Amino acid sequence: MNATPLKAEVEIAIVGAGAAGIAAGRRLTEAGADFVVLEARSRIGGRAWTVERDGLPLDLGCGWLHSADHNSWTQIAEATGFTIDRTPAPWTSPNSDLTMDPSEFAEYRAAIAAFYERIGAAKEGRDHPAADLLEPGGRWNALIDAISTYANGAELEFVSVQDVGRYDDDDVNWRVREGYGSLIAGYGSPLPVALECVVSRINHSGAVLKIETSSGVVSARCAIIALPTNVIANGSVQFTPGLVEKAEAAASLPLGLADKVWFALERAEELPAETRLFGRTDRTETGAYHIRPLGRAVIEAYFGGRLARRLEEEGEGASAAFAIEELTAQLGSGFRRRLKPLASTAWAKDVFARGSYSHALPGRAGARAVLAQPVEERLFFAGEACSASSFSTARGAYETGVAAAEAALRVTRRPG
Ligand SMILES: Cc1cc2nc3c(=O)[nH]c(=O)nc-3n(C[C@H](O)[C@H](O)[C@H](O)COP(=O)(O)OP(=O)(O)OC[C@H]3O[C@@H](n4cnc5c(N)ncnc54)[C@H](O)[C@@H]3O)c2cc1C
């Protein structure tokens, strides 16, 4: 990557080198604009991050190309020599559950399909918590709520029914064998990025923007702000004068929490690849375990919502220990010896993210449009939370990044 010394003056500054900031930067490069990307971390990619363990690329952030058949990252992967795996996701496959009785599994699938049909029918009406649409006393409610903690990072009581209803997903989910994070970071690698450059204030009181960073002040005609909502809402990046409506919109779209633990699995061939099991089906605080993704000798454990928060608070090793307990309860006590933790995440503790992906609070589905609205034709907002229908995904981040870059170009290229 082209780690750039900080330029004091640019036409356009991009704040944040996640999927959105990178997409914006690539669009500005195509247009020949004068710009720099300001990134707090010592790497690019943000919540897209592939690490290598035991010679395997493991995605600690995004892993699935959701709506993969119309996801720009799919075309980018194909054009840049990455390998797309089209094996269907376990949650879309009828026989993917390893431990549930087939008739029970069919019952669960019917219950969750009916729940999402009710969401679809209710999305145009009054906004309220999605939990209101659970069938009273329903056998599968706890598991449907657990699925919400994986999909939204939060339980259904904290999730807007309108927002969930607007999410556009065609159930085509593919993967990048070399890692989604590697794809996104690779796409950003030619960009001029100032790393370890923490932005603290964007002063828009004068004719020129003054962006205060840990490496000095950058003057810019306009800025693309591609930051996670929690970073805007908690004031780590301040605006002068203050932008009350943006802070409120960001707070209405908090990042829910989802964390992963990756295990190496001994004698992997004894378990069928691309299957899944839940730790429990009768409580929300449970993990989802993807067995042998991409046929590899690994298990990916996934936790969301309150459970993920509690495990982060308990400290390092707590999520792996919890996963091992749940897996041995399902697969026998000897299973413990076959598992070696490889990597785990703590996205809430990550100060440059403070969570995993955004969801709208009940009654606040309109906040996405408010957050996405430019200010004074020079502060352009991007990032997954600004997407109307692909929020929470790297796909949505990409689309908002390109849109913000085009809006910035229209202004900077305007005659006079
Ligand atoms: C566990 C997990 C699983 C996921 N699974 C999927 C999936 O399967 N499919 C999918 O599509 N999506 C998934 N996502 C979501 C996806 O990763 C995000 O939606 C997407 O990467 C967000 O991109 P972004 O550019 O909007 O934000 P970010 O990637 O968060 O980028 C923002 C950037 O701003 C930087 N920054 C923060 N503060 C400052 C500051 N003060 N100064 C300068 N820079 C700053 C950050 O370091 C970061 O690089 C997952 C996320 C997680 C955490």
PDBQT file of the ligand as one rigid body, heavy atoms in Angstrom, charges set to zero:
ROOT
HETATM    1  C1  LIG A 501     -18.037  -9.763  12.733  1.00  0.00    +0.000 C 
HETATM    2  C2  LIG A 501     -18.530  -9.073  11.480  1.00  0.00    +0.000 A 
HETATM    3  C3  LIG A 501     -19.108  -9.824  10.457  1.00  0.00    +0.000 A 
HETATM    4  C4  LIG A 501     -19.568  -9.194   9.310  1.00  0.00    +0.000 A 
HETATM    5  N1  LIG A 501     -20.074  -9.962   8.292  1.00  0.00    +0.000 NA
HETATM    6  C5  LIG A 501     -20.410  -9.367   7.120  1.00  0.00    +0.000 A 
HETATM    7  C6  LIG A 501     -20.705 -10.158   5.977  1.00  0.00    +0.000 A 
HETATM    8  O1  LIG A 501     -20.655 -11.398   6.023  1.00  0.00    +0.000 OA
HETATM    9  N2  LIG A 501     -21.021  -9.511   4.821  1.00  0.00    +0.000 N 
HETATM   10  C7  LIG A 501     -21.027  -8.144   4.733  1.00  0.00    +0.000 A 
HETATM   11  O2  LIG A 501     -21.285  -7.612   3.639  1.00  0.00    +0.000 OA
HETATM   12  N3  LIG A 501     -20.747  -7.376   5.795  1.00  0.00    +0.000 NA
HETATM   13  C8  LIG A 501     -20.415  -7.959   6.981  1.00  0.00    +0.000 A 
HETATM   14  N4  LIG A 501     -20.014  -7.191   8.030  1.00  0.00    +0.000 N 
HETATM   15  C9  LIG A 501     -20.163  -5.732   7.939  1.00  0.00    +0.000 C 
HETATM   16  C10 LIG A 501     -19.099  -5.081   7.063  1.00  0.00    +0.000 C 
HETATM   17  O3  LIG A 501     -17.826  -5.504   7.496  1.00  0.00    +0.000 OA
HETATM   18  C11 LIG A 501     -19.256  -3.576   7.193  1.00  0.00    +0.000 C 
HETATM   19  O4  LIG A 501     -20.580  -3.204   6.866  1.00  0.00    +0.000 OA
HETATM   20  C12 LIG A 501     -18.333  -2.775   6.280  1.00  0.00    +0.000 C 
HETATM   21  O5  LIG A 501     -17.034  -3.320   6.274  1.00  0.00    +0.000 OA
HETATM   22  C13 LIG A 501     -18.348  -1.330   6.757  1.00  0.00    +0.000 C 
HETATM   23  O6  LIG A 501     -17.531  -0.533   5.929  1.00  0.00    +0.000 OA
HETATM   24  P1  LIG A 501     -17.496   1.040   6.211  1.00  0.00    +0.000 P 
HETATM   25  O7  LIG A 501     -16.511   1.603   5.275  1.00  0.00    +0.000 OA
HETATM   26  O8  LIG A 501     -18.876   1.582   6.241  1.00  0.00    +0.000 OA
HETATM   27  O9  LIG A 501     -16.964   1.176   7.727  1.00  0.00    +0.000 OA
HETATM   28  P2  LIG A 501     -15.579   0.727   8.376  1.00  0.00    +0.000 P 
HETATM   29  O10 LIG A 501     -15.074  -0.508   7.747  1.00  0.00    +0.000 OA
HETATM   30  O11 LIG A 501     -15.781   0.703   9.832  1.00  0.00    +0.000 OA
HETATM   31  O12 LIG A 501     -14.588   1.900   7.980  1.00  0.00    +0.000 OA
HETATM   32  C14 LIG A 501     -14.462   3.082   8.724  1.00  0.00    +0.000 C 
HETATM   33  C15 LIG A 501     -12.994   3.427   8.827  1.00  0.00    +0.000 C 
HETATM   34  O13 LIG A 501     -12.860   4.634   9.595  1.00  0.00    +0.000 OA
HETATM   35  C16 LIG A 501     -11.716   4.511  10.411  1.00  0.00    +0.000 C 
HETATM   36  N5  LIG A 501     -11.800   5.449  11.532  1.00  0.00    +0.000 N 
HETATM   37  C17 LIG A 501     -12.545   5.342  12.657  1.00  0.00    +0.000 A 
HETATM   38  N6  LIG A 501     -12.337   6.414  13.434  1.00  0.00    +0.000 NA
HETATM   39  C18 LIG A 501     -11.469   7.218  12.781  1.00  0.00    +0.000 A 
HETATM   40  C19 LIG A 501     -10.892   8.474  13.077  1.00  0.00    +0.000 A 
HETATM   41  N7  LIG A 501     -11.159   9.136  14.212  1.00  0.00    +0.000 N 
HETATM   42  N8  LIG A 501     -10.029   9.002  12.184  1.00  0.00    +0.000 NA
HETATM   43  C20 LIG A 501      -9.725   8.367  11.027  1.00  0.00    +0.000 A 
HETATM   44  N9  LIG A 501     -10.252   7.163  10.704  1.00  0.00    +0.000 NA
HETATM   45  C21 LIG A 501     -11.122   6.605  11.567  1.00  0.00    +0.000 A 
HETATM   46  C22 LIG A 501     -11.747   3.060  10.831  1.00  0.00    +0.000 C 
HETATM   47  O14 LIG A 501     -10.487   2.629  11.315  1.00  0.00    +0.000 OA
HETATM   48  C23 LIG A 501     -12.176   2.362   9.552  1.00  0.00    +0.000 C 
HETATM   49  O15 LIG A 501     -11.072   1.970   8.773  1.00  0.00    +0.000 OA
HETATM   50  C24 LIG A 501     -19.488  -7.788   9.184  1.00  0.00    +0.000 A 
HETATM   51  C25 LIG A 501     -18.894  -7.034  10.185  1.00  0.00    +0.000 A 
HETATM   52  C26 LIG A 501     -18.408  -7.670  11.325  1.00  0.00    +0.000 A 
HETATM   53  C27 LIG A 501     -17.732  -6.842  12.383  1.00  0.00    +0.000 C 
ENDROOT
TORSDOF 0
